[in-house]
Amino acid sequence: MKASLHPWLALVAAAWVGLVHGQEPTSNNLVYQSEFEPGEGFLYGQPLRGQMGWVGEGSGGNGLVTNYFENYGQHAFIGFNAPAPKDAFLNLWKPLAFSPQGPNLPVVRFSVLMEIDDSSNGFYDDFRWSVYNTAVSRLFSLDFDNSRAEIFYALDDNAGFTSTGFRFVNAVSYQLDVFMNLRRNTWTAMLNGLVVVDSQPMTTINARIDLSDIDAVWAIRQTGSAGDNYMVFDDYTLSVLPTATVPPILEALGRHNDGSFELIVHGERGLEYALDVTSDLVNWEQLGVAKPATGVWDFVDTTAPKYTSSFYRVRETGN
């Protein structure tokens, strides 16, 4: 089992090694963004459902609160107040109807600040972010299981939920980023800068690849006995990236006893990447090239003991 995620894990580095990622996007084409503030028309203390175009299905607590994320004003929440005994789900979403046409479909980024707060009544539920297409088919979900404090994901193959191997902590804020390459049918999820889902297909059954909505979901684990747990969220954003592929992410695993240094490249399935090293951020040396079938490349730098400091970067080669 991998370690729990904490906010400081967004900075994965050692004192003697630096990481330089692939080139970060410099501008975004905003599709939708909400900070749930009064200036946008959101009313504190009122249900989110029915405000500013947000809709829902099912029943249960939802609305606008404050004082969970410092300096963020108002936030939305889902959960806490029990749904009708017959309801097993509450879905909340803003209709997006993002359906680009043509061969050059974009890379999009969904981001949200989130926190899951625990139950006090002995019942524990799941909170999810579920992505739907305009044919009203669920493409995939990222699930936060509050009974085990573990993170799962599900595809549209009816195979159920798969553990990511990562855990979360109640009452801790997390930045969730989900990158989706609509042209190449792939998605990657990051939490506080750490990749938790690597290059999975948006659809396994050749479903339509576009975006109708991205739902906040309260999934009741035991119908009729909901927990009073809840998810708070803010800065809900969908944007188009000025890149043709999901930018690769470089993760440091650490130094071995022999002085070598292990890294993981998180990219897209079937794309080729090069890993470079430098000691002065001027002269770069290529360490290796790979085209990982799963999008994940584990690399051990055996040249690391020769340098007092090393900096790494990963780049897509275009092959």
Backbone bond lengths (Angstrom), bond angles and torsions (degrees), N, CA, C in turn:
res aa  C-N    CA-C-N  psi(-1)  N-CA   C-N-CA  omega(-1)  CA-C   N-CA-C  phi
1 M - - - 1.454 - - 1.522 109.62 -
2 K 1.306 117.20 131.69 1.451 120.88 178.62 1.522 110.03 -75.53
3 A 1.327 115.04 159.89 1.452 120.40 -175.92 1.521 110.95 -66.57
4 S 1.327 115.27 156.93 1.456 120.60 174.38 1.511 110.59 -61.06
5 L 1.310 115.38 152.36 1.455 121.09 178.57 1.523 109.68 -89.35
6 H 1.301 116.72 133.85 1.450 122.90 174.30 1.523 108.07 -130.12
7 P 1.344 118.30 159.18 1.464 119.76 -176.72 1.513 114.38 -55.04
8 W 1.332 117.86 -33.90 1.462 118.37 -177.51 1.516 113.40 -70.90
9 L 1.315 118.48 -11.30 1.460 120.23 179.05 1.520 112.38 -72.23
10 A 1.326 117.17 -6.01 1.464 119.26 174.46 1.517 110.73 -66.10
11 L 1.328 117.33 -21.47 1.457 122.08 179.13 1.519 107.80 -109.80
12 V 1.325 117.04 91.64 1.453 121.69 -177.72 1.525 107.60 -98.98
13 A 1.299 117.31 102.63 1.460 121.30 -176.91 1.509 109.53 -161.78
14 A 1.320 116.27 161.22 1.455 122.40 173.47 1.515 107.96 -115.50
15 A 1.316 116.68 163.39 1.465 120.16 -173.66 1.517 112.38 -62.17
16 W 1.323 116.30 -29.56 1.460 118.44 -173.71 1.516 112.88 -103.60
17 V 1.323 117.41 3.34 1.465 119.92 -177.61 1.517 109.40 -132.04
18 G 1.333 116.39 139.19 1.469 120.49 175.75 1.505 109.81 -116.25
19 L 1.320 116.39 152.28 1.454 121.70 179.72 1.511 109.31 -119.18
20 V 1.308 116.64 129.42 1.452 122.06 175.54 1.522 107.12 -116.72
21 H 1.312 117.31 115.47 1.460 121.79 -176.98 1.526 110.27 -76.31
22 G 1.344 113.77 176.66 1.445 118.97 169.57 1.512 109.26 -62.47
23 Q 1.301 118.02 163.28 1.459 121.92 -176.16 1.525 110.50 -58.95
24 E 1.332 115.27 126.38 1.454 120.58 -179.25 1.532 110.43 -79.37
25 P 1.320 117.51 144.46 1.465 119.76 175.82 1.519 110.71 -59.05
26 T 1.307 116.72 140.88 1.463 121.21 -177.41 1.515 112.60 -98.17
27 S 1.319 117.83 -18.62 1.457 119.42 179.45 1.520 109.37 -151.58
28 N 1.312 115.77 152.87 1.451 121.41 -179.27 1.524 110.29 -124.43
29 N 1.315 116.22 148.67 1.452 122.70 171.35 1.518 106.37 -97.40
30 L 1.320 117.06 106.44 1.453 121.83 -172.80 1.524 110.95 -73.91
31 V 1.323 116.22 126.62 1.462 121.98 175.10 1.525 109.89 -92.75
32 Y 1.334 116.07 -47.03 1.466 120.93 177.59 1.517 108.44 -158.93
33 Q 1.333 115.81 142.49 1.457 120.89 174.74 1.517 109.30 -148.92
34 S 1.323 115.72 139.50 1.451 119.77 173.45 1.516 109.80 -143.24
35 E 1.335 114.61 135.79 1.461 121.94 172.74 1.527 110.56 -107.42
36 F 1.339 116.26 4.66 1.464 123.62 174.06 1.531 112.58 59.77
37 E 1.318 115.08 36.85 1.459 120.79 -176.28 1.532 111.94 -94.80
38 P 1.344 117.77 157.75 1.462 120.63 177.02 1.521 112.88 -56.30
39 G 1.340 117.38 -34.13 1.454 120.70 179.11 1.513 113.38 -64.09
40 E 1.345 117.55 -19.10 1.463 122.01 175.40 1.522 111.03 -90.26
41 G 1.328 116.00 -7.68 1.455 119.92 -179.64 1.510 114.56 103.73
42 F 1.343 119.05 4.55 1.458 121.50 -179.03 1.528 110.26 -83.85
43 L 1.321 116.07 133.86 1.450 122.53 -175.31 1.519 110.27 -102.28
44 Y 1.318 116.12 123.15 1.463 122.81 178.18 1.533 110.42 -61.54
45 G 1.348 114.84 139.30 1.457 119.83 176.21 1.510 114.59 80.87
46 Q 1.334 117.37 -1.11 1.462 121.80 179.47 1.532 109.55 -106.81
47 P 1.340 118.05 155.87 1.466 119.95 177.11 1.527 111.45 -57.70
48 L 1.326 116.65 142.85 1.466 120.54 173.50 1.528 109.86 -67.48
49 R 1.302 115.84 -39.93 1.463 121.23 178.83 1.528 110.08 -58.94
50 G 1.305 116.01 123.44 1.453 121.14 -179.49 1.511 114.02 97.97
51 Q 1.339 117.31 -7.16 1.460 119.85 178.57 1.529 110.51 -100.45
52 M 1.309 115.96 134.85 1.467 123.20 171.77 1.520 113.36 48.54
53 G 1.314 116.22 40.30 1.460 121.30 175.02 1.510 115.20 85.78
54 W 1.338 119.27 -1.01 1.468 120.89 177.06 1.525 109.30 -76.13
55 V 1.314 115.72 135.48 1.455 121.72 -179.03 1.522 108.66 -126.03
56 G 1.325 115.96 176.35 1.451 118.69 -178.13 1.508 112.39 -159.64
57 E 1.317 113.71 170.79 1.457 122.13 176.00 1.515 107.52 -142.50
58 G 1.335 116.52 135.09 1.449 120.90 -174.08 1.522 109.86 97.16
59 S 1.318 116.11 -167.58 1.453 119.97 -178.34 1.521 109.74 -140.37
60 G 1.332 115.60 168.65 1.453 120.97 179.98 1.508 111.72 127.89
61 G 1.312 115.36 175.43 1.447 121.72 -173.23 1.515 114.28 -65.73
62 N 1.320 115.80 140.23 1.461 122.81 172.58 1.514 107.35 -167.65
63 G 1.319 116.86 155.50 1.449 119.07 179.65 1.508 112.91 163.49
64 L 1.337 116.13 -156.21 1.460 123.94 -177.24 1.525 109.07 -120.41
65 V 1.338 115.09 132.17 1.458 122.27 179.81 1.525 109.14 -134.41
66 T 1.327 116.67 177.86 1.466 122.15 177.34 1.524 109.67 -137.05
67 N 1.348 115.00 172.59 1.470 123.23 169.26 1.523 115.63 71.85
68 Y 1.328 117.59 21.45 1.455 120.14 172.17 1.525 111.01 -97.67
69 F 1.320 117.43 -43.14 1.461 122.90 178.00 1.525 107.33 -111.46
70 E 1.314 116.28 116.79 1.462 120.69 -174.58 1.523 111.38 -60.44
71 N 1.307 115.61 132.60 1.475 123.80 177.62 1.530 113.08 68.10
72 Y 1.329 117.49 20.33 1.460 120.42 179.71 1.523 113.39 -108.52
73 G 1.340 118.05 5.46 1.458 119.32 177.05 1.507 112.41 65.46
74 Q 1.340 116.25 -128.45 1.458 121.15 179.77 1.524 111.43 -85.59
75 H 1.328 115.72 150.59 1.466 122.68 175.08 1.531 108.35 -133.16
76 A 1.321 115.16 160.69 1.460 120.67 173.39 1.526 109.32 -93.91
77 F 1.337 115.65 159.07 1.464 118.98 174.09 1.514 109.47 -145.22
78 I 1.341 114.52 158.79 1.462 122.63 175.16 1.520 106.89 -139.50
79 G 1.352 116.03 135.09 1.456 120.78 -178.78 1.515 112.34 115.53
80 F 1.308 115.89 -160.21 1.466 127.43 176.00 1.526 112.57 74.13
81 N 1.314 118.50 -68.18 1.468 121.10 -178.58 1.522 109.96 -80.32
82 A 1.317 116.74 127.38 1.462 122.09 -171.66 1.526 111.81 -60.57
83 P 1.336 116.99 141.12 1.470 120.79 174.85 1.521 110.60 -77.95
84 A 1.312 115.53 177.30 1.462 120.14 172.24 1.528 108.91 -59.48
85 P 1.336 118.33 143.44 1.476 120.42 -175.28 1.524 114.41 -54.60
86 K 1.336 117.21 -26.74 1.469 120.45 -177.80 1.523 112.75 -80.60
87 D 1.345 117.90 -16.63 1.464 121.26 -171.56 1.528 111.70 -90.27
88 A 1.324 114.64 130.67 1.467 120.53 178.33 1.529 112.17 -103.05
89 F 1.339 117.47 -10.78 1.458 121.46 -176.92 1.522 110.10 -141.54
90 L 1.314 114.60 150.92 1.460 122.10 162.24 1.523 106.87 -130.16
91 N 1.322 116.44 120.71 1.465 122.85 175.77 1.520 109.02 -110.17
92 L 1.331 116.58 134.61 1.458 122.17 174.32 1.516 108.35 -125.60
93 W 1.342 116.81 134.93 1.454 118.23 179.97 1.516 111.67 -155.33
94 K 1.307 114.21 158.24 1.466 122.95 170.37 1.518 107.18 -105.01
95 P 1.330 120.22 117.19 1.472 120.53 178.47 1.525 111.07 -57.73
96 L 1.332 116.07 128.68 1.461 122.18 -177.04 1.521 112.63 -108.83
97 A 1.347 116.17 -40.20 1.466 121.37 179.62 1.521 111.38 49.31
98 F 1.334 115.63 49.68 1.463 121.21 -179.79 1.526 108.06 -94.76
99 S 1.322 115.84 101.42 1.463 120.94 -173.66 1.527 109.84 -133.34
100 P 1.336 117.41 73.78 1.469 119.97 179.90 1.523 111.08 -66.57
101 Q 1.338 115.57 152.93 1.452 121.54 -177.02 1.530 110.20 -116.59
102 G 1.336 115.85 163.06 1.453 120.91 176.12 1.513 112.65 97.88
103 P 1.337 116.42 174.25 1.473 120.80 -174.90 1.522 113.67 -75.98
104 N 1.328 118.48 -23.75 1.460 120.84 -173.90 1.528 110.40 -98.68
105 L 1.319 115.61 66.21 1.453 120.07 179.40 1.530 109.94 -67.46
106 P 1.325 117.77 147.91 1.460 120.04 -170.35 1.522 114.30 -87.40
107 V 1.338 113.46 171.64 1.457 122.29 165.97 1.528 106.72 -95.36
108 V 1.323 116.58 129.03 1.457 120.45 179.88 1.523 109.50 -119.86
109 R 1.317 114.07 155.92 1.466 121.07 -178.10 1.525 108.69 -128.23
110 F 1.325 115.19 121.89 1.461 120.92 170.87 1.517 107.78 -102.28
111 S 1.316 116.60 128.47 1.462 120.12 179.15 1.516 109.55 -134.31
112 V 1.333 115.20 147.51 1.454 120.65 179.40 1.528 108.42 -158.49
113 L 1.318 115.63 142.98 1.455 122.15 171.84 1.519 107.17 -91.07
114 M 1.341 117.81 130.28 1.454 119.88 -171.75 1.524 111.70 -143.54
115 E 1.303 114.97 159.48 1.464 122.61 177.08 1.514 107.81 -155.02
116 I 1.328 117.00 139.04 1.462 121.64 177.05 1.522 108.56 -114.23
117 D 1.327 115.28 123.85 1.457 120.79 -179.37 1.520 110.16 -105.92
118 D 1.319 115.14 142.84 1.458 121.99 -165.94 1.527 112.77 -77.11
119 S 1.336 114.91 165.40 1.453 122.27 175.95 1.520 110.90 -82.07
120 S 1.321 114.34 154.76 1.465 120.24 172.99 1.525 111.58 -116.97
121 N 1.353 116.92 -1.07 1.465 120.48 -175.49 1.520 113.92 -106.64
122 G 1.339 117.08 7.23 1.461 120.06 176.06 1.509 115.73 87.19
123 F 1.336 118.37 -0.04 1.467 122.20 176.54 1.526 108.67 -114.27
124 Y 1.343 116.08 142.96 1.468 120.60 -172.61 1.521 109.40 -134.84
125 D 1.333 115.63 134.25 1.458 121.56 -173.55 1.527 111.55 -118.38
126 D 1.330 115.35 -174.45 1.456 122.04 177.29 1.529 108.97 -112.52
127 F 1.329 114.83 147.17 1.463 121.35 172.70 1.517 107.72 -125.25
128 R 1.318 115.66 136.80 1.466 120.18 -171.10 1.516 111.05 -135.19
129 W 1.328 113.24 160.74 1.462 122.56 163.33 1.521 105.36 -118.41
130 S 1.322 116.52 116.22 1.462 121.90 -175.97 1.519 109.84 -117.38
131 V 1.327 115.61 134.76 1.461 123.08 -176.12 1.524 109.13 -105.99
132 Y 1.332 115.84 126.16 1.461 122.39 -178.76 1.522 110.38 -118.19
133 N 1.348 115.72 148.84 1.464 119.97 174.41 1.527 110.02 -95.24
134 T 1.328 116.86 177.43 1.463 120.55 -175.75 1.531 112.82 -75.35
135 A 1.334 116.96 -4.51 1.466 120.55 171.57 1.529 110.54 -91.52
136 V 1.334 116.12 10.59 1.463 124.15 179.10 1.526 111.09 61.61
137 S 1.325 116.28 35.92 1.458 122.21 174.23 1.523 108.63 -107.57
138 R 1.343 116.16 134.19 1.455 119.10 176.17 1.520 109.48 -75.28
139 L 1.331 116.20 124.49 1.462 120.97 179.12 1.520 111.48 -84.21
140 F 1.330 117.17 -52.44 1.472 120.06 178.72 1.516 109.38 -159.83
141 S 1.336 115.31 163.75 1.462 122.11 179.45 1.516 109.81 -137.25
142 L 1.332 115.24 146.89 1.458 122.22 169.61 1.519 105.81 -112.69
143 D 1.344 116.66 122.00 1.448 122.52 -168.74 1.531 111.20 -115.31
144 F 1.342 115.71 132.11 1.458 122.83 175.62 1.522 107.47 -109.52
145 D 1.324 115.48 102.66 1.461 123.17 -175.33 1.528 108.29 -84.19
146 N 1.330 116.68 104.65 1.458 119.82 -175.40 1.522 113.29 -77.73
147 S 1.336 118.51 -10.86 1.462 119.74 175.27 1.521 111.26 -75.94
148 R 1.351 116.32 -26.69 1.466 121.17 179.41 1.519 113.09 -120.78
149 A 1.321 117.51 -2.34 1.467 122.58 -176.68 1.526 110.46 53.85
150 E 1.334 115.97 42.58 1.462 122.55 -176.17 1.530 109.20 -125.31
151 I 1.332 115.99 151.17 1.462 121.76 -176.36 1.524 109.61 -105.89
152 F 1.325 116.06 132.37 1.461 123.05 -179.70 1.529 109.22 -127.65
153 Y 1.335 115.99 168.33 1.458 120.31 169.94 1.518 109.02 -140.20
154 A 1.326 115.53 157.26 1.459 121.69 176.93 1.512 109.10 -135.11
155 L 1.317 116.88 140.54 1.462 123.81 174.72 1.529 108.90 -100.09
156 D 1.316 116.66 -172.03 1.467 119.77 -178.87 1.526 111.93 -96.50
157 D 1.337 116.45 25.78 1.472 120.98 -177.59 1.524 112.86 -97.46
158 N 1.335 117.38 5.64 1.468 122.20 -179.67 1.522 113.05 60.73
159 A 1.328 116.29 24.75 1.467 120.69 179.44 1.528 112.31 -92.14
160 G 1.326 117.01 3.55 1.451 119.42 179.39 1.519 112.21 83.95
161 F 1.323 115.31 -165.75 1.457 121.21 -174.69 1.526 111.07 -95.89
162 T 1.332 114.57 140.52 1.459 122.85 179.57 1.522 109.23 -112.88
163 S 1.315 116.73 132.83 1.459 119.66 179.05 1.528 110.47 -70.58
164 T 1.318 115.93 137.59 1.460 120.22 174.34 1.517 111.79 -81.76
165 G 1.341 117.16 -14.99 1.453 120.91 -173.99 1.513 113.17 85.35
166 F 1.327 117.14 2.92 1.461 121.18 -179.77 1.527 110.57 -111.95
167 R 1.325 114.38 152.65 1.450 121.94 178.14 1.525 109.89 -118.63
168 F 1.310 116.04 167.23 1.457 121.05 175.69 1.524 108.74 -131.53
169 V 1.315 116.32 168.77 1.462 122.85 -177.80 1.523 108.69 -121.69
170 N 1.321 116.87 133.24 1.461 121.33 178.01 1.522 111.13 -63.40
171 A 1.342 115.09 148.37 1.466 123.33 176.19 1.524 112.72 62.63
172 V 1.330 117.10 23.27 1.463 123.00 173.91 1.521 107.80 -116.60
173 S 1.317 117.11 134.05 1.462 120.58 -178.86 1.516 110.58 -83.06
174 Y 1.323 116.10 141.89 1.457 123.42 -179.79 1.527 109.52 -132.01
175 Q 1.316 115.28 141.51 1.458 121.74 171.61 1.521 107.85 -95.55
176 L 1.319 116.49 113.97 1.457 121.80 178.35 1.513 109.42 -99.11
177 D 1.333 116.52 130.08 1.465 122.73 175.08 1.521 108.21 -128.59
178 V 1.321 116.54 125.08 1.464 122.19 176.75 1.521 107.83 -118.96
179 F 1.336 115.81 119.02 1.462 122.28 179.52 1.520 108.33 -100.71
180 M 1.336 116.79 130.28 1.461 121.59 -178.27 1.521 109.92 -127.94
181 N 1.320 116.15 120.33 1.458 121.34 174.78 1.522 107.17 -96.60
182 L 1.333 115.73 101.26 1.459 119.89 -175.57 1.532 111.78 -66.46
183 R 1.328 116.92 -33.10 1.473 120.04 -179.22 1.518 111.81 -70.43
184 R 1.340 116.68 -38.89 1.457 120.49 -174.58 1.524 112.96 -101.32
185 N 1.351 117.39 5.28 1.462 121.02 174.42 1.531 111.57 56.81
186 T 1.320 116.19 56.88 1.458 118.61 -179.77 1.521 110.51 -147.07
187 W 1.336 116.60 150.27 1.463 121.15 176.48 1.523 110.10 -142.22
188 T 1.314 114.31 148.71 1.461 123.23 179.37 1.524 107.61 -135.26
189 A 1.330 117.07 140.62 1.462 120.92 179.94 1.520 110.32 -120.88
190 M 1.348 114.89 138.75 1.454 121.90 178.13 1.517 109.41 -126.30
191 L 1.325 115.98 143.61 1.447 122.17 175.43 1.522 107.85 -126.48
192 N 1.332 115.74 119.07 1.471 121.49 -175.67 1.526 111.70 50.92
193 G 1.331 115.84 40.56 1.453 121.05 175.38 1.507 115.07 83.07
194 L 1.325 118.05 -1.17 1.461 121.83 -179.14 1.528 109.02 -107.28
195 V 1.331 117.04 129.55 1.465 121.14 -178.52 1.528 109.38 -70.96
196 V 1.333 116.31 124.50 1.465 120.83 178.47 1.528 111.91 -111.44
197 V 1.333 117.65 -22.24 1.471 121.76 174.07 1.513 107.25 -132.83
198 D 1.337 116.46 124.85 1.460 122.81 -176.01 1.506 112.11 -102.34
199 S 1.328 117.81 117.72 1.459 125.28 161.76 1.530 113.98 40.76
200 Q 1.320 115.54 59.31 1.464 120.74 176.79 1.531 109.48 -95.33
201 P 1.338 117.75 155.75 1.473 119.49 178.65 1.523 111.52 -71.86
202 M 1.327 116.52 139.51 1.457 120.59 174.15 1.526 110.37 -66.35
203 T 1.325 116.37 -36.22 1.461 120.57 174.23 1.525 109.07 -138.78
204 T 1.327 115.72 142.09 1.466 121.96 175.79 1.520 111.27 -105.30
205 I 1.340 116.59 -3.74 1.471 120.20 -173.09 1.522 111.23 -123.89
206 N 1.331 115.81 22.51 1.463 121.16 177.98 1.531 111.99 60.97
207 A 1.315 116.18 36.71 1.463 120.33 175.22 1.523 109.79 -73.35
208 R 1.314 116.45 165.03 1.453 121.63 177.66 1.528 109.51 -62.05
209 I 1.336 116.57 133.46 1.467 120.58 -179.60 1.520 108.72 -106.16
210 D 1.312 114.85 92.88 1.454 123.52 169.40 1.523 106.06 -154.76
211 L 1.324 118.48 -173.27 1.459 120.49 -173.24 1.522 110.38 -129.21
212 S 1.311 115.23 114.39 1.450 120.89 172.12 1.522 110.81 -87.39
213 D 1.335 116.20 -46.14 1.455 120.33 -178.55 1.522 109.89 -163.80
214 I 1.322 115.13 157.62 1.459 123.06 175.29 1.522 105.66 -124.20
215 D 1.331 115.81 109.11 1.460 122.20 -165.86 1.524 112.44 -95.91
216 A 1.329 115.34 138.68 1.461 121.42 160.90 1.524 106.31 -82.60
217 V 1.335 116.65 128.36 1.463 121.26 -172.81 1.527 110.24 -126.34
218 W 1.329 115.64 132.56 1.463 122.47 168.65 1.519 106.71 -107.83
219 A 1.333 116.74 110.43 1.460 122.26 -178.16 1.527 108.16 -103.77
220 I 1.328 116.36 112.65 1.456 121.58 -177.03 1.533 108.91 -75.58
221 R 1.298 116.41 121.82 1.471 120.29 -176.45 1.526 111.20 -71.86
222 Q 1.312 118.22 -37.60 1.458 122.56 179.17 1.518 108.19 -127.39
223 T 1.336 115.94 100.19 1.462 120.89 -175.45 1.524 110.48 -54.14
224 G 1.323 115.74 130.98 1.450 121.68 -178.60 1.512 113.56 90.81
225 S 1.350 116.80 -9.00 1.474 121.06 179.68 1.520 108.90 -136.31
226 A 1.309 115.60 64.34 1.467 120.07 -177.88 1.522 111.02 -73.26
227 G 1.324 115.04 147.91 1.454 119.15 171.07 1.517 110.45 -76.54
228 D 1.332 115.85 163.24 1.463 118.52 173.61 1.531 110.65 -96.68
229 N 1.345 114.47 24.11 1.470 120.84 172.03 1.527 109.01 -72.36
230 Y 1.326 116.55 163.46 1.463 119.49 -177.72 1.520 109.90 -160.16
231 M 1.346 115.92 161.23 1.465 122.99 176.71 1.523 108.44 -117.23
232 V 1.333 115.45 128.17 1.455 122.47 174.83 1.521 107.47 -103.13
233 F 1.347 117.81 141.34 1.462 119.59 179.86 1.514 111.16 -147.52
234 D 1.332 114.81 155.71 1.459 121.62 -176.79 1.524 108.50 -154.02
235 D 1.343 115.97 170.37 1.469 121.98 179.85 1.529 111.71 48.46
236 Y 1.310 115.93 53.27 1.468 123.41 178.01 1.528 107.27 -76.82
237 T 1.335 117.27 115.92 1.469 120.92 -170.81 1.521 111.30 -139.77
238 L 1.324 115.80 135.77 1.466 121.97 169.12 1.516 107.35 -124.70
239 S 1.334 116.65 127.38 1.461 121.06 -178.13 1.517 110.37 -142.14
240 V 1.324 115.10 157.21 1.467 122.54 176.22 1.516 108.32 -96.52
241 L 1.330 116.75 129.29 1.461 120.87 -179.69 1.525 110.40 -88.14
242 P 1.334 116.73 147.53 1.467 120.61 178.53 1.521 111.75 -84.01
243 T 1.333 116.49 45.78 1.463 122.28 179.38 1.517 108.73 -135.62
244 A 1.324 116.40 156.98 1.461 120.65 179.57 1.524 111.80 -89.65
245 T 1.341 116.48 -16.98 1.461 121.47 179.90 1.521 108.88 -137.50
246 V 1.320 115.84 165.73 1.459 120.93 176.76 1.522 108.74 -69.05
247 P 1.342 119.19 126.05 1.465 120.40 -179.34 1.527 110.75 -58.42
248 P 1.345 118.15 133.29 1.461 120.22 179.66 1.524 111.45 -67.98
249 I 1.326 115.09 151.48 1.449 122.81 -179.02 1.521 108.85 -119.60
250 L 1.313 115.94 136.69 1.456 122.03 -179.58 1.520 108.93 -110.00
251 E 1.337 116.47 126.56 1.465 122.10 -178.82 1.527 109.70 -120.18
252 A 1.315 116.95 131.47 1.458 122.29 178.29 1.520 109.91 -90.92
253 L 1.342 116.85 126.57 1.456 120.57 175.18 1.520 112.01 -94.36
254 G 1.337 117.23 -26.39 1.464 119.84 175.78 1.509 114.09 125.49
255 R 1.322 114.09 175.26 1.462 121.66 -176.23 1.523 110.74 -89.51
256 H 1.326 116.17 140.13 1.454 122.37 175.28 1.527 109.76 -85.98
257 N 1.323 115.59 170.08 1.468 119.85 -179.28 1.525 112.94 -61.93
258 D 1.330 117.86 -28.24 1.468 120.87 179.82 1.521 113.10 -84.37
259 G 1.326 117.28 3.81 1.456 120.87 178.68 1.511 114.54 93.73
260 S 1.320 118.59 -11.20 1.463 120.64 177.51 1.528 109.32 -70.65
261 F 1.330 115.20 161.04 1.466 119.67 -174.94 1.516 109.27 -126.59
262 E 1.342 116.12 132.03 1.460 121.01 -176.73 1.522 110.84 -103.91
263 L 1.338 115.30 135.84 1.458 121.99 179.41 1.520 109.84 -134.61
264 I 1.310 115.71 159.51 1.459 121.66 173.49 1.521 108.36 -124.68
265 V 1.322 115.70 131.49 1.458 122.10 172.59 1.526 107.77 -98.84
266 H 1.328 115.38 125.18 1.464 121.21 175.62 1.522 107.43 -106.49
267 G 1.328 116.31 113.80 1.458 120.97 -179.40 1.516 110.96 -134.34
268 E 1.319 115.80 -156.40 1.463 120.98 176.79 1.518 109.78 -99.26
269 R 1.325 115.36 148.13 1.457 121.20 178.08 1.532 110.55 -56.68
270 G 1.348 114.97 130.52 1.452 119.53 172.26 1.511 116.51 81.79
271 L 1.327 119.22 -0.90 1.461 121.31 175.43 1.527 109.98 -94.05
272 E 1.331 116.27 151.12 1.464 120.57 -178.89 1.527 110.54 -96.77
273 Y 1.332 115.29 136.01 1.457 122.06 -179.25 1.519 110.65 -128.22
274 A 1.329 114.28 148.78 1.462 121.08 173.90 1.524 108.45 -115.69
275 L 1.323 115.49 141.73 1.456 122.23 177.55 1.517 108.73 -112.46
276 D 1.342 116.68 125.67 1.461 122.70 -177.01 1.522 110.08 -119.16
277 V 1.355 115.03 156.96 1.461 121.56 178.40 1.518 109.10 -134.69
278 T 1.318 116.29 151.00 1.456 122.34 174.69 1.521 108.67 -149.97
279 S 1.322 116.34 156.06 1.465 120.46 174.49 1.522 111.59 -107.98
280 D 1.365 116.88 -9.74 1.458 120.01 -175.94 1.524 113.72 -130.44
281 L 1.337 117.36 4.16 1.467 123.18 -178.99 1.524 113.11 62.38
282 V 1.343 116.22 17.25 1.464 122.00 176.93 1.519 110.31 -119.64
283 N 1.303 116.71 -53.78 1.458 122.89 -177.35 1.532 109.61 -101.26
284 W 1.328 114.92 115.75 1.452 120.76 -176.33 1.523 110.97 -105.49
285 E 1.321 116.22 142.04 1.462 122.92 177.35 1.529 108.58 -120.94
286 Q 1.328 116.19 130.53 1.461 119.83 178.94 1.522 109.78 -77.06
287 L 1.331 115.66 127.53 1.457 120.89 -179.36 1.525 112.30 -92.96
288 G 1.317 116.63 -32.41 1.460 118.78 -177.67 1.508 111.53 -178.04
289 V 1.335 115.20 166.39 1.462 123.08 178.44 1.521 107.63 -134.86
290 A 1.337 116.44 140.49 1.459 119.46 178.77 1.518 109.51 -151.56
291 K 1.319 115.38 154.76 1.459 123.00 173.59 1.523 107.06 -123.62
292 P 1.346 117.87 81.49 1.469 120.77 -173.63 1.522 112.77 -69.35
293 A 1.314 115.57 128.10 1.459 120.85 -177.80 1.520 111.52 -64.66
294 T 1.338 117.02 -29.64 1.461 121.37 -178.98 1.527 112.43 -97.27
295 G 1.327 116.89 -5.41 1.453 120.98 -175.82 1.510 113.80 88.24
296 V 1.335 118.01 -1.61 1.462 122.41 -177.74 1.523 109.35 -116.96
297 W 1.331 115.85 129.11 1.471 122.33 -178.09 1.519 108.56 -127.55
298 D 1.318 115.92 113.26 1.471 122.35 177.33 1.523 108.19 -93.58
299 F 1.334 116.89 124.10 1.462 121.18 -174.24 1.525 110.24 -132.78
300 V 1.327 116.46 136.96 1.466 122.54 175.40 1.521 108.64 -112.54
301 D 1.325 116.21 119.36 1.460 122.08 179.92 1.525 109.38 -86.94
302 T 1.339 116.10 103.70 1.462 120.38 -179.65 1.527 112.23 -81.58
303 T 1.352 117.32 -6.83 1.469 120.01 177.83 1.525 111.94 -85.12
304 A 1.329 117.46 -10.26 1.467 121.20 -173.71 1.527 113.99 -55.43
305 P 1.346 120.90 -37.67 1.466 119.29 -178.38 1.529 113.99 -62.50
306 K 1.333 117.89 -16.90 1.471 120.32 -178.01 1.523 112.29 -77.01
307 Y 1.334 118.07 -13.68 1.457 120.99 -171.50 1.527 111.11 -119.29
308 T 1.336 115.47 145.78 1.461 119.62 173.90 1.514 111.04 -75.51
309 S 1.321 116.59 -26.95 1.462 121.36 174.59 1.517 108.51 -147.63
310 S 1.322 115.65 146.62 1.458 121.40 -179.80 1.524 109.11 -135.65
311 F 1.338 115.35 141.74 1.455 121.57 176.18 1.519 107.79 -125.27
312 Y 1.325 116.68 138.83 1.458 121.93 -174.80 1.528 111.26 -120.09
313 R 1.316 114.66 150.49 1.455 120.83 171.71 1.511 108.37 -142.40
314 V 1.339 116.16 153.41 1.450 121.55 175.22 1.525 107.18 -122.90
315 R 1.302 116.10 142.83 1.468 120.89 -179.09 1.528 109.44 -143.42
316 E 1.314 114.86 145.30 1.451 120.63 174.97 1.523 108.43 -78.42
317 T 1.343 117.99 133.65 1.470 120.84 -176.05 1.517 112.63 -85.90
318 G 1.334 117.77 -20.76 1.456 120.28 -177.17 1.503 112.88 90.13
319 N 1.318 117.66 2.47 1.474 120.62 179.05 1.518 110.66 -99.12
